[in-house]
Amino acid sequence: MTNLELQAYRRFLMLKVPEASEYIGKTDASTWHEWENGSKPVPESVANAMQELKKLRSDKINIIINSINDRVGSNTIRYFMTYAEFKKVNPDLDVIQWRLHQSIATELYFRGLEKLC
Protein backbone atom coordinates (compact mmCIF):
# COMPACT_ATOMS: atom_id res chain seq x y z
CA MET A 1 0.00 0.00 0.00
CA THR A 2 1.34 3.41 -0.91
CA ASN A 3 1.28 6.43 1.37
CA LEU A 4 -1.49 7.99 -0.69
CA GLU A 5 -3.58 4.84 -0.56
CA LEU A 6 -3.16 4.73 3.23
CA GLN A 7 -4.42 8.28 3.55
CA ALA A 8 -7.33 7.55 1.21
CA TYR A 9 -8.31 4.47 3.23
CA ARG A 10 -8.11 6.41 6.51
CA ARG A 11 -10.30 9.21 5.19
CA PHE A 12 -12.73 6.77 3.55
CA LEU A 13 -13.15 5.08 6.93
CA MET A 14 -13.55 8.50 8.60
CA LEU A 15 -10.61 7.90 10.93
CA LYS A 16 -8.56 10.67 12.45
CA VAL A 17 -4.78 10.17 12.52
CA PRO A 18 -4.63 9.69 16.32
CA GLU A 19 -7.35 7.02 16.11
CA ALA A 20 -5.74 5.18 13.21
CA SER A 21 -2.28 5.33 14.76
CA GLU A 22 -3.45 4.05 18.15
CA TYR A 23 -5.97 1.39 17.14
CA ILE A 24 -4.60 0.19 13.81
CA GLY A 25 -0.92 1.11 13.70
CA LYS A 26 -0.32 0.59 17.42
CA THR A 27 1.99 3.58 17.25
CA ASP A 28 2.01 7.34 17.69
CA ALA A 29 0.52 9.93 15.37
CA SER A 30 3.92 11.15 14.14
CA THR A 31 4.80 7.68 12.83
CA TRP A 32 1.42 7.48 11.08
CA HIS A 33 2.11 10.87 9.48
CA GLU A 34 5.45 9.52 8.23
CA TRP A 35 3.63 6.63 6.56
CA GLU A 36 1.11 8.99 4.98
CA ASN A 37 3.69 11.49 3.74
CA GLY A 38 5.84 8.70 2.30
CA SER A 39 8.94 9.21 4.42
CA LYS A 40 8.50 5.68 5.83
CA PRO A 41 6.92 2.68 4.09
CA VAL A 42 3.48 1.55 5.24
CA PRO A 43 3.86 -1.66 7.26
CA GLU A 44 2.18 -4.70 5.75
CA SER A 45 0.20 -5.27 8.95
CA VAL A 46 -1.29 -1.78 8.68
CA ALA A 47 -2.11 -2.21 4.99
CA ASN A 48 -3.78 -5.55 5.75
CA ALA A 49 -5.78 -4.08 8.64
CA MET A 50 -7.04 -1.22 6.46
CA GLN A 51 -8.02 -3.61 3.67
CA GLU A 52 -9.84 -5.84 6.18
CA LEU A 53 -11.78 -2.83 7.48
CA LYS A 54 -12.72 -1.87 3.93
CA LYS A 55 -13.99 -5.40 3.31
CA LEU A 56 -15.91 -5.43 6.60
CA ARG A 57 -17.47 -2.10 5.64
CA SER A 58 -18.49 -3.44 2.23
CA ASP A 59 -19.94 -6.61 3.76
CA LYS A 60 -22.00 -4.61 6.28
CA ILE A 61 -23.32 -2.29 3.58
CA ASN A 62 -24.39 -5.28 1.48
CA ILE A 63 -26.19 -6.84 4.46
CA ILE A 64 -28.07 -3.60 5.09
CA ILE A 65 -28.97 -3.14 1.41
CA ASN A 66 -30.20 -6.73 1.17
CA SER A 67 -32.40 -6.23 4.22
CA ILE A 68 -33.96 -2.92 3.13
CA ASN A 69 -36.69 -4.56 1.06
CA ASP A 70 -37.69 -6.76 3.99
CA ARG A 71 -38.20 -3.85 6.39
CA VAL A 72 -41.50 -2.42 7.48
CA GLY A 73 -41.52 1.34 7.92
CA SER A 74 -38.92 3.93 7.06
CA ASN A 75 -35.30 3.17 6.38
CA THR A 76 -33.24 4.99 8.96
CA ILE A 77 -29.78 4.51 10.33
CA ARG A 78 -28.49 6.09 13.49
CA TYR A 79 -25.64 8.55 13.07
CA PHE A 80 -23.70 9.05 16.28
CA MET A 81 -22.08 12.48 16.45
CA THR A 82 -19.72 11.44 19.25
CA TYR A 83 -18.04 8.28 20.38
CA ALA A 84 -19.70 8.72 23.79
CA GLU A 85 -23.16 8.54 22.14
CA PHE A 86 -22.12 5.43 20.19
CA LYS A 87 -20.65 3.81 23.31
CA LYS A 88 -23.94 4.21 25.23
CA VAL A 89 -25.71 2.07 22.64
CA ASN A 90 -22.75 -0.20 21.80
CA PRO A 91 -20.72 -0.58 25.01
CA ASP A 92 -18.58 -3.43 23.68
CA LEU A 93 -17.44 -1.65 20.49
CA ASP A 94 -14.39 0.58 20.07
CA VAL A 95 -13.58 3.81 18.23
CA ILE A 96 -12.80 1.95 15.01
CA GLN A 97 -16.27 0.38 15.00
CA TRP A 98 -17.82 3.81 15.62
CA ARG A 99 -15.94 5.35 12.69
CA LEU A 100 -16.85 2.36 10.52
CA HIS A 101 -20.50 2.85 11.42
CA GLN A 102 -20.30 6.56 10.57
CA SER A 103 -18.74 5.76 7.21
CA ILE A 104 -21.45 3.20 6.42
CA ALA A 105 -24.28 5.50 7.54
CA THR A 106 -22.89 8.34 5.42
CA GLU A 107 -22.65 6.20 2.29
CA LEU A 108 -26.14 4.77 2.69
CA TYR A 109 -27.52 8.25 3.23
CA PHE A 110 -25.85 9.65 0.11
CA ARG A 111 -27.04 6.68 -1.93
CA GLY A 112 -30.56 7.62 -0.88
CA LEU A 113 -31.08 4.28 0.83
CA GLU A 114 -31.27 5.41 4.46
CA LYS A 115 -32.25 8.51 6.37
CA LEU A 116 -30.05 9.61 9.23
CA CYS A 117 -31.51 9.78 12.70
C-alpha positions in Angstrom: 0.0 0.0 0.0 1.3 3.4 -0.9 1.3 6.4 1.4 -1.5 8.0 -0.7 -3.6 4.8 -0.6 -3.2 4.7 3.2 -4.4 8.3 3.5 -7.3 7.6 1.2 -8.3 4.5 3.2 -8.1 6.4 6.5 -10.3 9.2 5.2 -12.7 6.8 3.5 -13.1 5.1 6.9 -13.6 8.5 8.6 -10.6 7.9 10.9 -8.6 10.7 12.5 -4.8 10.2 12.5 -4.6 9.7 16.3 -7.3 7.0 16.1 -5.7 5.2 13.2 -2.3 5.3 14.8 -3.4 4.0 18.1 -6.0 1.4 17.1 -4.6 0.2 13.8 -0.9 1.1 13.7 -0.3 0.6 17.4 2.0 3.6 17.3 2.0 7.3 17.7 0.5 9.9 15.4 3.9 11.2 14.1 4.8 7.7 12.8 1.4 7.5 11.1 2.1 10.9 9.5 5.4 9.5 8.2 3.6 6.6 6.6 1.1 9.0 5.0 3.7 11.5 3.7 5.8 8.7 2.3 8.9 9.2 4.4 8.5 5.7 5.8 6.9 2.7 4.1 3.5 1.5 5.2 3.9 -1.7 7.3 2.2 -4.7 5.7 0.2 -5.3 8.9 -1.3 -1.8 8.7 -2.1 -2.2 5.0 -3.8 -5.6 5.8 -5.8 -4.1 8.6 -7.0 -1.2 6.5 -8.0 -3.6 3.7 -9.8 -5.8 6.2 -11.8 -2.8 7.5 -12.7 -1.9 3.9 -14.0 -5.4 3.3 -15.9 -5.4 6.6 -17.5 -2.1 5.6 -18.5 -3.4 2.2 -19.9 -6.6 3.8 -22.0 -4.6 6.3 -23.3 -2.3 3.6 -24.4 -5.3 1.5 -26.2 -6.8 4.5 -28.1 -3.6 5.1 -29.0 -3.1 1.4 -30.2 -6.7 1.2 -32.4 -6.2 4.2 -34.0 -2.9 3.1 -36.7 -4.6 1.1 -37.7 -6.8 4.0 -38.2 -3.8 6.4 -41.5 -2.4 7.5 -41.5 1.3 7.9 -38.9 3.9 7.1 -35.3 3.2 6.4 -33.2 5.0 9.0 -29.8 4.5 10.3 -28.5 6.1 13.5 -25.6 8.6 13.1 -23.7 9.1 16.3 -22.1 12.5 16.4 -19.7 11.4 19.3 -18.0 8.3 20.4 -19.7 8.7 23.8 -23.2 8.5 22.1 -22.1 5.4 20.2 -20.7 3.8 23.3 -23.9 4.2 25.2 -25.7 2.1 22.6 -22.8 -0.2 21.8 -20.7 -0.6 25.0 -18.6 -3.4 23.7 -17.4 -1.7 20.5 -14.4 0.6 20.1 -13.6 3.8 18.2 -12.8 1.9 15.0 -16.3 0.4 15.0 -17.8 3.8 15.6 -15.9 5.3 12.7 -16.8 2.4 10.5 -20.5 2.8 11.4 -20.3 6.6 10.6 -18.7 5.8 7.2 -21.5 3.2 6.4 -24.3 5.5 7.5 -22.9 8.3 5.4 -22.6 6.2 2.3 -26.1 4.8 2.7 -27.5 8.3 3.2 -25.8 9.7 0.1 -27.0 6.7 -1.9 -30.6 7.6 -0.9 -31.1 4.3 0.8 -31.3 5.4 4.5 -32.3 8.5 6.4 -30.0 9.6 9.2 -31.5 9.8 12.7 
